[in-house]
């Protein structure tokens, strides 16, 4: 395999330690990723440099390659989840060399993505970890957690602290509660003080949803499902669809009083539903920008709140 940058290992010297850096690079659009050696960029103000210990293969990675989405320049590095160890925290006030961190990859910013041995992470967009869970076990956490948070607080419009006296706003339905995003959505909603109605795809996963705090749990194939949900949540107006088909979103709409607000983990392409505002999640907004590249003060504030409280 040819190496456009050098014919040998590229050596980067930092803190008197010589390391060899590699990355998977998308050079032309729509093509295969290429393994290359490179010189990592040093961190600037408020950034830390981390050694990537584990990552995930997210469906959005291959979709971005296939459809050439959110790739502003080439060559380009992808990767949505960073579990890493701080190598250089000299420009940060909260992190130091040796800290273990979790962070979402920064879409459109090659230095901030995970398909490489070294990445740059903004200190406001990551959290220290002291968990007993292995780094591999945490490897899907950052992007899934970002999706769950953006879905609940930006999409569905939940408050970070629920007004429990207002029953029309203190309940939320999570459809697809046994998936990675759904499980985290339950935990976040409960932390914020909401009553959670969870719908799982398998009857045997109902106990897991209960262990995460769901107040009412249903299997998506049980009879009279809509009637049962409306019985326990007659004023339901907020929902998060992590499955996203025409059928699931329509069922959710039947469960809700109108007007209702439903957020979807991916774009909903079904027909409009009267009285229901359907909002797709853009997880990258937690970095402070919308999908269209416009500043999002709400997203930036959410990110600081989420990562700032993750280790508590």
Secondary structure, DSSP 4 states (H G I P E B T S, - for coil): ---SS-SS--EEEETTEEEE-EEEEB-STTS--EEEE--PPPP-TTEEEEEEEE----HHHHHHHHHT-S--SSSB---SEEEEEEEE-TT-SS--TT-EEEEE--TT-GGGSSSBSEEEEEGGGEEE---SS-TTTTTTHHHHHHHHHIIIIIIS---SS--TT-TTTSEEEEESTTSHHHHHHHHHHHHTT-EEEEEESSGGGHHHHHHTT-SEEEETTSTTHHHHHHHH-TT--EEEESS--HHHHHHHHHHS-SSEEEEESS---S---TTEEEEE--GGGGGTB-TTS-B-HHHHHHHHHHHHHTT-
